[in-house]
């Protein structure tokens, strides 16, 4: 077995000598320079797109349309105009970032991209609405899902040191092709929910629902399709590089505009004497952190929103991070330590931004209750609907503060939506391209009769059916990915017909995939010496965990969360009862109990089938599989005499050679299988 980082390993100098290698070559990084920017601004593509944008802007001004439409045209000009077309797979899938990149530029770019990819438009909406319902506890409750940055960075850091280049690679290596297929299906479902949940949030700024025919008006649908087409256009051209570069631009605008909105909102609140008097007389106080929308309900109680926080933390740490390819795809860029640092910093900023939007909901609840009680005049609503202001809906609350704040808030929401959508499309391209490349080959060979279902990943063909590293992707995978983007855009819009809610895209989808947790984090956190031999596959350790928890999540969703367009449960008659799992008496008590139970079921299922080596469907490795697993070198960090740290392949024992059939027989009969 390779030498793991421990006192028994060789020294850095001995490792370098054993490997017969010089100092590692300088890693490629994603660099930006003034010359590059000037070159883009002078390109024919940018000039033509600028002229087109000016013409459209003039036409819109002539027609005297709402100023919000200028946001979409401006964003399209900023992001599509200077976008380069990716001409190779490395640019399209890896953004030209090397796996060994350790420089500050790569850390900043990856951190800002990870941050913006999780500042969802739906998250802004949810944080605001929950803060209006629970006060600041609601904002922290939604931020609990941002612990996913901690969970993913720690586990994937360990997996990368074990030689894995993606989560599908690890799942295929440990659990086999059926487990990988289930995982890819779960990822596809996740990406599918991101499309409709983010475009719906943006469309609410432009149009509304027509109750007479249970549909949305023309402006709503127009903005929905434009908000979908803009990110699709520039990531179709540039792939991951376009997504990462645009994230840096979007992050700058988001932080700047959010800062302005918060200052303006604070000034308006402090200047409203009626509002402050109402808060002092009827609530604990007028400050943001002590405001409780329901004074009779303790803030730091399960009824006061702590059940939501606890449930979000369970998902965020144990399962949700591995369910989001937008996050995990970026975790395999740059050097592992650089990635972990980028994720910790980017995740902290992302959570802080979402928490700040919670103050928007708190202000809406304050003002809405004041107007509802007859203390504040209705003119304070500035034309906004009282029920929406009380509920903390960002559009309505921003409208109470005037056209400027409404414009800035809409700009932030649209930027965050487009940022999330471009990441969704790039992850779709990687999922259907390199990640599922081996599955497509396997299905093709089954259909053509070249292999049987059971023997399709055995023997010398093992490499053919494995997931593909991004560094090995070809132009064919790029075009498969681009077609996948278009497919996702089309089918991701269909659920809007069923009137789903944005919050359900987080709480329910996360509940369905509780079973992803243990099969992934246990492989990452436990040393390989505690696990079965690499190359051996134990599919039931993954499949039972995933399927049992998915059944729990689907039953929970069907019975308690699937609603019609009027907000009524569609399947209230279903004979499913999760009441015994409820923890506390709060609104999210059943959600918390279901997720705690799911996390326990996942761990028990994994432990049971991971421990037993005689289970049905376990695959004893062939010679080719043992050698293929051995080729995935364990990584270690070493330092030279000057203290410079490098990541290298850990050397095996001297004179190490491929396993022989006799050695395989010994492995099969040994306790490590």
C-alpha angles and dihedrals in degrees: 000000000000118000111262122210102279139116088271092063122097122265120262092259092049090049092052091048092047091051092048090223135131124225111311115269118256109273121238115249137189105257132183126200137176090247091056092051093048090049091053092048090053095048117115090235093059094044093051092046091048091054090048091050092050091051092050091047092052091048092050091048090050091051089048094227123171113290090237090076089064088064092065093047092047093050091047090053093047096048106030100036099065095031116126122218112243109238098184139037095247092060093042098048105022103028088231089289114142121226089236098048110135103162124120092246092060091044091052094046093047093043094050091045093050089047096050094041087063099041089091123183086230090051091054089050094045095047091050094047094045092048089053088053100042107014119233090339088069091056092049089044092060091042087062088081087062088071080085087087089061095045096046097043094050096045097040091046088060093044092052091052087054090059102258118141098194141002092254087054092054093045092049091048095049105028108019138236099309091055090048090051091053091048093050090049090053090050091050090052090051093051090046092057091050092061100058097032093058099039091051092056092054095045091059088071092060109034145002144225120282103219094193094068100020091243139104127260126255096263090052093053093042093054090044093056094042091049088052097045099050098063091037090057100053098039090046085059102040108015119199093353092059090047095051095044092048090049090061091051093044092048092055093052093043096053093044095048093042090054090053093048093050093050092048092047092050091051092049092050094048092048094051102090094180092054094048092048091050091051093048092048099044107024137043091265145318099260120110097241099051099041110119116186089206107039093190090061119078111238096216095053135095088252090052096059103280089116088063091049092049093046091048091050092052091052095039095054103034112031118351097075092058091050095061114076089184087069101034095047089061090047089070094056124094125003113326094244091046089050093051092050092046091051094049092050096039092046092051092052092045092052091046092052091050090048090052090056087055087070088063089061092045090054090048091052091048095050095039093053091046093053092042091054091051095244099108119049119251088240087076087072090064091211097314121135111260095220091053092048092051090048090055097239105171095225094053095043092048090050091060089062097054141261096298095056090042090054093048093046091049090048091054093046093048092046092051091047093051091045091054093045094051089051089048092054094046090050090049089054092051093044095052093037120042098002095054097030092106092047091053090051091048094050091046092052091048093051092047092047096242093127139014122244094249097045097041098108100036134100126011092338091073093105092051094061099042123103111266124244113240089239089061097048118122137207088269090062090049092058092044087053093049092051088048090056091056091047092051092049090054101046093036090066096054098080090065086078088066095052099237121182124241094233092057089063088067107032099037101038089049091051092052093057101045087122093069091073110077098036089058107033093044092056089049099045101038119075115247090244087069093051135066122279115289110254093037113107125212103183097174090063087066104027098051092048093048098042098045093048092043089054089052092048095047092049089049091050096046095047103039111016112032106100136176125235091276092058095253124132110261097203104032088137093063111123096235123118123188094166094109089061094055116122113202129341100277129116092260098041093109090045090053094047093047092052094047089051091046093052090052093047090050093052094045093049092049094047093048098052096033091057098047114076096186098061122131115269094021108143119220106214123254121219090261092052094050090050092046091051091047089054090066096085122210111241127226135179118238132181128214127219091278093052096252109151122219134180113229140165111272109242121238125225116301113278093014112176136180116286118268126221089255092054090050090054088052090050091050092053094040129095095245096068 
